[in-house]
Amino acid sequence: QVQLVESGGGLVQTGGSLRLSCAASVKIFTMYSMAWYRQAPGKQRELVAKITSGGSINYADSVKGRFTISRDNAKNTVYLQMNSLKPEDTAVYYCCGDSALSRYWGQGTQVTVSS
């Protein structure tokens, strides 16, 4: 069964940066579309960024120009580089893998941005 483990969250001040990582337990990682979602307390989970198996990328308008999603297939890992962080970016960030047949979720990592 596919397992995803997120890491790299923490506490930063407004304008700071963090790099999130999501490691997958499979060697067919290149066949998966990977995405980052986030959920703030009392709010819906929202899509932040996605990268397909073919390399196509899209971002939520709220993070465009500040966040960058990438993948290292040799390490079965997807990353989210977050720059110019704002308090409204505070949330639990989850990675998601999609093989068309199945979807898998990590347990999440907390990101807190203070003013």
N, C-alpha and C positions, 0 to 999 in steps of 0.2 A: 504494500500500500504506500502511496506517495505521502511523504511528510515534508512540510515546509517550516523552517525555523527562522524567525526574524531576529535581528540584532541591530544595535547602533543608535537606539533612541536615547533620550536624555533631556536635560534642562539647559536651555540656552537663552540668551537675551535677544531682544529684537535686533534684526540685522545679522545675526549669527548664522552658522552653517552646521549641518549634520549630514552624515552619509549612512543610510540604512542598507542593510544586507539581508537577503533571503536565500538560504541554502536549501536545495532540494535533494531528496534522498534517491533520485533516479538518474540513470545514465542516458535516458532518452529525452533529456531536458530540451534539446533543440526542437523537438516536435511540439512543445507547449507554448501557447500564448501566455505571457506573464503580465500581471497587473498589480498595482498598489492601490489600495483603498484606505480610507480613514474614517473614523467615527468619533465625534465629540460627544460628551455626556448630554443626553436628552435629544440628540439629533440623529438623522438617518445616516447610514453608511453611504459614502460617496466615492465614486471612482476618481482617482488622482492622476494616474498615468498608466498606459498600457503599451506593451511591445509584443508584436506577434512573432510567430516562428519564422516568418519571412523578413522580419526586421522593421515592419511598419510601426510607427510610434504616434501616439496622440496623448494630449494632456487636457486636464480640466482648465477652463479659462482662468480660474483663480490662481493657478500655479504656473501658467505658461510664462516662459522667460526666466523663471526662478529655479525650477526643478528640472532634473535630467534623469531619465530612466535609461539603464544600460544592462547588458547581460554578458557574462563570461561563461560560455558553454563548456569550456574545459573544467571549470570549477562547479558547474551546475548551480550557478548563483546569479541572481538579479539584484541590481543596486538602484537606489534612489538618492541622488545627490540633491540636497536641499540647501539653497542659498537665499540670502535676504529674507530670513524667516520673520514672520509676523505673529502676533498673539493669536490671530484667527487660524493659524496652522496647528494650534494645540489640539491633539487628538491621539487616539490609539491608531497606529498604522498597521495594516494587514497586507500580506502578500497573498496572491491568488494565482494558481496555475490551472490552465484550461487546455485539455487535450481534445476538445469537441465531444468526447465520450464522457468525461468526468471533470469535475471541478474540485480543487483542493484548497484549503485555507490554512494559513499559519495561525499561531496563537496571539500575535500582535506584539508591538513594542510601543511604549509610551513616548510621545514627543511633547514637551512643554516649552512654550516660548513666553518669556516674561518681558515686561516693559521696563 
